């Protein structure tokens, strides 16, 4: 999810809040969670790739961080359904995966999905 996509998605979430607060709130929470995940993923990849040896502890920390950033907003949305809709959080995650898949279909072989 690049910056332009994130800003557009946030504006969509704000507009959805006028239609339905839970749907818009879930959309915004999902976009923020994915933006944080993308930012931390880029930071982690640069740290890992600059090291000469593979550190299992850092990788396990990365996996746990990723699970928390994906499960956390969904879990929170189940407890706060009148503010955050779990369906819209899941929809943002799902739409991001579709966007990533479709954008990688048309990339050249040397390009990576990490840079998007």
Z-matrix of the N, CA and C atoms (Angstrom, degrees):
N
C 1 1.442
C 2 1.527 1 107.05
N 3 1.315 2 116.86 1 108.58
C 4 1.456 3 118.97 2 179.23
C 5 1.528 4 110.34 3 -82.00
N 6 1.338 5 115.45 4 174.50
C 7 1.466 6 120.40 5 -171.90
C 8 1.532 7 111.74 6 -63.65
N 9 1.324 8 117.65 7 -41.57
C 10 1.469 9 120.57 8 -179.20
C 11 1.531 10 110.42 9 -63.33
N 12 1.313 11 116.62 10 -41.20
C 13 1.460 12 122.08 11 178.13
C 14 1.530 13 110.19 12 -64.01
N 15 1.322 14 117.51 13 -40.58
C 16 1.468 15 121.43 14 179.67
C 17 1.517 16 111.76 15 -64.47
N 18 1.321 17 117.05 16 -43.07
C 19 1.463 18 120.95 17 -179.36
C 20 1.530 19 110.23 18 -65.45
N 21 1.310 20 116.84 19 -43.51
C 22 1.467 21 120.72 20 178.31
C 23 1.527 22 109.96 21 -63.28
N 24 1.318 23 116.98 22 -42.11
C 25 1.463 24 120.44 23 179.61
C 26 1.530 25 111.11 24 -65.27
N 27 1.331 26 117.65 25 -37.72
C 28 1.461 27 120.07 26 176.82
C 29 1.529 28 111.35 27 -64.35
N 30 1.327 29 117.08 28 -40.59
C 31 1.462 30 119.76 29 177.67
C 32 1.533 31 111.01 30 -65.86
N 33 1.317 32 117.10 31 -36.03
C 34 1.461 33 120.18 32 175.21
C 35 1.523 34 109.82 33 -63.66
N 36 1.340 35 116.46 34 -41.93
C 37 1.461 36 120.43 35 178.00
C 38 1.514 37 112.46 36 -62.91
N 39 1.336 38 117.32 37 -40.77
C 40 1.465 39 120.61 38 177.78
C 41 1.525 40 110.51 39 -64.45
N 42 1.339 41 116.58 40 -41.62
C 43 1.461 42 119.85 41 177.62
C 44 1.529 43 111.13 42 -64.84
N 45 1.329 44 116.57 43 -37.22
C 46 1.467 45 119.60 44 178.66
C 47 1.524 46 112.02 45 -67.74
N 48 1.330 47 117.39 46 -25.88
C 49 1.467 48 120.18 47 178.34
C 50 1.534 49 111.22 48 -64.27
N 51 1.335 50 116.68 49 -28.74
C 52 1.462 51 119.48 50 177.06
C 53 1.527 52 111.36 51 -72.94
N 54 1.322 53 116.28 52 -27.45
C 55 1.457 54 120.89 53 177.73
C 56 1.529 55 109.88 54 -80.56
N 57 1.336 56 115.46 55 -51.28
C 58 1.470 57 121.28 56 -179.24
C 59 1.523 58 108.11 57 -152.33
N 60 1.321 59 116.77 58 121.97
C 61 1.456 60 121.33 59 -178.29
C 62 1.529 61 112.79 60 -58.78
N 63 1.331 62 120.31 61 -46.76
C 64 1.470 63 119.10 62 -179.82
C 65 1.527 64 113.64 63 -63.37
N 66 1.311 65 117.00 64 -39.13
C 67 1.462 66 119.32 65 -179.54
C 68 1.519 67 110.57 66 -67.97
N 69 1.307 68 117.74 67 -46.47
C 70 1.465 69 121.15 68 178.05
C 71 1.516 70 112.15 69 -65.16
N 72 1.343 71 116.66 70 -41.55
C 73 1.465 72 120.07 71 178.47
C 74 1.513 73 111.90 72 -63.27
N 75 1.320 74 117.05 73 -42.45
C 76 1.461 75 120.67 74 177.08
C 77 1.511 76 112.42 75 -64.31
N 78 1.313 77 115.85 76 -38.65
C 79 1.460 78 120.50 77 178.57
C 80 1.525 79 110.21 78 -63.30
N 81 1.330 80 116.55 79 -44.67
C 82 1.471 81 120.52 80 -179.21
C 83 1.531 82 110.83 81 -67.07
N 84 1.331 83 117.62 82 -42.39
C 85 1.470 84 120.68 83 178.68
C 86 1.530 85 110.16 84 -61.82
N 87 1.313 86 117.39 85 -42.31
C 88 1.461 87 120.80 86 179.02
C 89 1.515 88 112.59 87 -64.10
N 90 1.328 89 117.15 88 -42.71
C 91 1.468 90 120.88 89 179.30
C 92 1.522 91 110.60 90 -65.18
N 93 1.325 92 117.35 91 -42.15
C 94 1.473 93 120.16 92 179.41
C 95 1.527 94 110.24 93 -65.32
N 96 1.330 95 117.56 94 -42.69
C 97 1.464 96 120.56 95 179.38
C 98 1.532 97 111.10 96 -61.84
N 99 1.320 98 117.08 97 -42.83
C 100 1.465 99 119.77 98 179.31
C 101 1.521 100 111.97 99 -69.63
N 102 1.325 101 117.81 100 -33.86
C 103 1.462 102 120.54 101 177.48
C 104 1.517 103 110.72 102 -66.75
N 105 1.326 104 116.88 103 -42.59
C 106 1.469 105 120.69 104 177.48
C 107 1.525 106 109.87 105 -64.72
N 108 1.323 107 116.84 106 -42.36
C 109 1.463 108 120.66 107 178.64
C 110 1.519 109 111.28 108 -61.24
N 111 1.307 110 117.49 109 -43.38
C 112 1.469 111 121.30 110 179.60
C 113 1.525 112 110.82 111 -63.77
N 114 1.351 113 116.83 112 -43.25
C 115 1.458 114 121.29 113 179.40
C 116 1.529 115 110.89 114 -62.58
N 117 1.328 116 116.84 115 -47.85
C 118 1.463 117 120.06 116 -179.23
C 119 1.525 118 112.06 117 -68.32
N 120 1.329 119 116.82 118 -32.94
C 121 1.464 120 120.05 119 177.78
C 122 1.530 121 111.18 120 -64.27
N 123 1.327 122 116.75 121 -42.24
C 124 1.467 123 119.93 122 177.62
C 125 1.528 124 110.77 123 -63.45
N 126 1.328 125 116.74 124 -42.95
C 127 1.472 126 120.74 125 178.39
C 128 1.520 127 110.67 126 -62.31
N 129 1.316 128 117.12 127 -43.20
C 130 1.457 129 120.82 128 -179.09
C 131 1.525 130 110.86 129 -65.14
N 132 1.316 131 117.65 130 -43.41
C 133 1.462 132 120.04 131 -179.39
C 134 1.521 133 111.45 132 -62.84
N 135 1.323 134 117.89 133 -39.75
C 136 1.462 135 118.68 134 178.57
C 137 1.519 136 111.36 135 -66.75
N 138 1.319 137 118.02 136 -37.26
C 139 1.471 138 120.65 137 178.18
C 140 1.522 139 110.26 138 -66.83
N 141 1.314 140 117.36 139 -46.45
C 142 1.466 141 121.30 140 -178.06
C 143 1.530 142 111.30 141 -65.22
N 144 1.323 143 117.24 142 -42.07
C 145 1.459 144 119.70 143 -175.89
C 146 1.523 145 112.70 144 -73.09
N 147 1.329 146 118.59 145 -21.07
C 148 1.458 147 120.94 146 178.79
C 149 1.526 148 112.33 147 -83.95
N 150 1.315 149 118.46 148 -15.73
C 151 1.456 150 121.54 149 179.75
C 152 1.517 151 110.40 150 -80.11
N 153 1.334 152 114.65 151 151.85
C 154 1.463 153 119.02 152 179.65
C 155 1.522 154 112.41 153 -84.53
N 156 1.339 155 117.03 154 -26.74
C 157 1.461 156 120.35 155 178.72
C 158 1.522 157 109.20 156 -121.53
N 159 1.304 158 113.97 157 154.68
C 160 1.465 159 120.21 158 179.88
C 161 1.523 160 108.72 159 -82.01
N 162 1.334 161 117.02 160 129.89
C 163 1.453 162 122.50 161 -179.70
C 164 1.525 163 108.71 162 -107.04
N 165 1.326 164 116.32 163 111.10
C 166 1.458 165 121.89 164 -176.82
C 167 1.534 166 110.69 165 -65.97
N 168 1.323 167 117.03 166 -37.43
C 169 1.464 168 120.63 167 -179.34
C 170 1.528 169 111.13 168 -61.21
N 171 1.333 170 116.94 169 -41.27
C 172 1.468 171 119.89 170 178.23
C 173 1.524 172 110.87 171 -66.55
N 174 1.320 173 116.50 172 -38.64
C 175 1.452 174 119.42 173 -179.86
C 176 1.533 175 111.15 174 -67.07
N 177 1.318 176 117.51 175 -41.13
C 178 1.463 177 120.84 176 177.33
C 179 1.528 178 109.71 177 -63.35
N 180 1.327 179 117.10 178 -40.00
C 181 1.463 180 120.49 179 175.73
C 182 1.520 181 111.82 180 -61.47
N 183 1.328 182 116.11 181 -39.54
C 184 1.462 183 120.95 182 177.72
C 185 1.525 184 111.08 183 -63.62
N 186 1.332 185 117.09 184 -43.82
C 187 1.460 186 120.98 185 -179.68
C 188 1.525 187 110.55 186 -64.29
N 189 1.320 188 117.26 187 -42.84
C 190 1.464 189 120.79 188 178.65
C 191 1.525 190 110.61 189 -64.79
N 192 1.354 191 116.94 190 -42.69
C 193 1.465 192 120.76 191 178.06
C 194 1.535 193 110.60 192 -60.02
N 195 1.319 194 116.87 193 -43.02
C 196 1.458 195 121.30 194 179.80
C 197 1.529 196 110.60 195 -63.41
N 198 1.313 197 117.07 196 -43.00
C 199 1.463 198 120.44 197 179.37
C 200 1.526 199 110.94 198 -64.26
N 201 1.329 200 117.18 199 -40.87
C 202 1.464 201 120.40 200 179.53
C 203 1.524 202 110.59 201 -65.14
N 204 1.344 203 117.13 202 -41.20
C 205 1.462 204 119.91 203 -178.63
C 206 1.527 205 113.32 204 -71.22
N 207 1.313 206 117.00 205 -19.92
C 208 1.461 207 119.43 206 177.89
C 209 1.537 208 110.76 207 -94.79
N 210 1.325 209 116.45 208 -44.26
C 211 1.458 210 120.24 209 -177.59
C 212 1.526 211 111.51 210 -77.90
N 213 1.330 212 117.12 211 -33.32
C 214 1.460 213 121.53 212 -176.77
C 215 1.519 214 114.34 213 -55.54
N 216 1.341 215 118.84 214 -56.14
C 217 1.469 216 119.01 215 179.19
C 218 1.530 217 113.57 216 -62.26
N 219 1.329 218 116.36 217 -35.52
C 220 1.468 219 118.34 218 177.58
C 221 1.521 220 110.88 219 -67.12
N 222 1.332 221 117.17 220 -43.73
C 223 1.455 222 120.62 221 178.38
C 224 1.516 223 111.65 222 -63.53
N 225 1.323 224 116.44 223 -42.19
C 226 1.461 225 121.17 224 178.22
C 227 1.526 226 110.75 225 -61.88
N 228 1.314 227 115.70 226 -38.93
C 229 1.464 228 118.93 227 -177.96
C 230 1.526 229 112.13 228 -67.65
N 231 1.322 230 118.48 229 -27.95
C 232 1.461 231 119.83 230 177.81
C 233 1.526 232 111.69 231 -72.07
N 234 1.337 233 116.60 232 -27.03
C 235 1.466 234 119.70 233 178.44
C 236 1.526 235 112.80 234 -88.31
N 237 1.320 236 117.20 235 -18.36
C 238 1.472 237 121.33 236 -177.95
C 239 1.524 238 109.86 237 -124.89
N 240 1.313 239 117.53 238 52.67
C 241 1.460 240 121.22 239 -173.45
C 242 1.518 241 113.86 240 -66.80
N 243 1.315 242 117.95 241 -19.64
C 244 1.456 243 118.35 242 178.15
C 245 1.527 244 112.17 243 -80.78
N 246 1.336 245 117.86 244 -9.53
C 247 1.470 246 121.99 245 177.33
C 248 1.526 247 111.37 246 -115.78
N 249 1.339 248 116.27 247 -38.39
C 250 1.469 249 121.64 248 -175.95
C 251 1.525 250 108.55 249 -126.67
N 252 1.304 251 116.62 250 119.54
C 253 1.463 252 120.91 251 179.41
C 254 1.531 253 110.16 252 -83.96
N 255 1.344 254 118.07 253 125.02
C 256 1.463 255 119.79 254 177.65
C 257 1.524 256 112.48 255 -63.52
N 258 1.322 257 116.22 256 -29.47
C 259 1.464 258 119.59 257 179.38
C 260 1.535 259 111.53 258 -66.75
N 261 1.322 260 116.43 259 -39.18
C 262 1.460 261 118.24 260 -179.25
C 263 1.530 262 111.56 261 -74.95
N 264 1.341 263 117.65 262 -32.17
C 265 1.472 264 119.31 263 174.70
C 266 1.524 265 108.77 264 -63.92
N 267 1.327 266 116.85 265 -46.61
C 268 1.456 267 120.08 266 177.87
C 269 1.526 268 111.37 267 -62.68
N 270 1.320 269 117.20 268 -38.12
C 271 1.467 270 120.79 269 179.86
C 272 1.528 271 110.53 270 -62.08
N 273 1.331 272 117.53 271 -40.54
C 274 1.464 273 120.03 272 178.09
C 275 1.518 274 110.32 273 -63.92
N 276 1.338 275 117.30 274 -44.69
C 277 1.467 276 120.26 275 178.22
C 278 1.530 277 110.60 276 -60.24
N 279 1.321 278 115.93 277 -44.66
C 280 1.461 279 121.24 278 -178.62
C 281 1.528 280 111.25 279 -66.13
N 282 1.326 281 117.41 280 -44.61
C 283 1.465 282 120.77 281 179.16
C 284 1.525 283 111.47 282 -64.36
N 285 1.332 284 117.34 283 -34.20
C 286 1.458 285 120.35 284 177.06
C 287 1.526 286 110.73 285 -65.48
N 288 1.327 287 116.70 286 -40.79
C 289 1.470 288 119.86 287 178.26
C 290 1.530 289 110.42 288 -65.64
N 291 1.324 290 117.83 289 -40.24
C 292 1.466 291 120.71 290 177.32
C 293 1.525 292 110.27 291 -63.74
N 294 1.341 293 116.30 292 -44.39
C 295 1.467 294 120.99 293 178.39
C 296 1.527 295 110.41 294 -59.45
N 297 1.334 296 117.31 295 -44.44
C 298 1.461 297 121.14 296 -179.54
C 299 1.524 298 110.62 297 -64.73
N 300 1.326 299 117.31 298 -42.51
C 301 1.456 300 121.36 299 178.86
C 302 1.521 301 111.37 300 -62.46
N 303 1.328 302 116.85 301 -47.85
C 304 1.461 303 119.81 302 -178.19
C 305 1.526 304 112.20 303 -67.60
N 306 1.334 305 116.62 304 -37.22
C 307 1.466 306 118.53 305 179.39
C 308 1.526 307 111.34 306 -70.03
N 309 1.333 308 117.31 307 -30.64
C 310 1.469 309 119.36 308 178.27
C 311 1.524 310 112.15 309 -77.88
N 312 1.313 311 117.83 310 -17.80
C 313 1.457 312 119.66 311 176.75
C 314 1.527 313 111.48 312 -64.16
N 315 1.327 314 116.35 313 -32.02
C 316 1.456 315 120.63 314 -173.33
C 317 1.524 316 113.19 315 -106.38
N 318 1.331 317 118.31 316 11.93
C 319 1.459 318 120.98 317 178.18
C 320 1.514 319 110.46 318 -89.31
N 321 1.316 320 114.20 319 155.37
C 322 1.451 321 118.74 320 176.27
C 323 1.519 322 109.17 321 -72.50
N 324 1.313 323 116.13 322 163.01
C 325 1.456 324 121.35 323 -172.45
C 326 1.531 325 112.83 324 -63.29
N 327 1.311 326 119.46 325 -33.65
C 328 1.461 327 121.79 326 -176.82
C 329 1.509 328 114.98 327 -80.18
N 330 1.324 329 118.18 328 -13.77
C 331 1.448 330 120.86 329 -178.12
C 332 1.531 331 110.57 330 -81.45
N 333 1.321 332 114.97 331 154.38
C 334 1.462 333 120.54 332 -177.08
C 335 1.513 334 110.10 333 -116.98
N 336 1.342 335 116.56 334 152.02
C 337 1.465 336 120.94 335 177.12
C 338 1.521 337 111.05 336 -72.95
N 339 1.334 338 118.54 337 -15.20
C 340 1.451 339 121.52 338 -179.23
C 341 1.519 340 110.90 339 -68.77
N 342 1.322 341 117.98 340 -32.54
C 343 1.448 342 121.12 341 -176.42
C 344 1.519 343 113.30 342 -77.78
N 345 1.350 344 117.57 343 -9.88
C 346 1.478 345 118.91 344 -177.90
C 347 1.495 346 112.51 345 -79.08
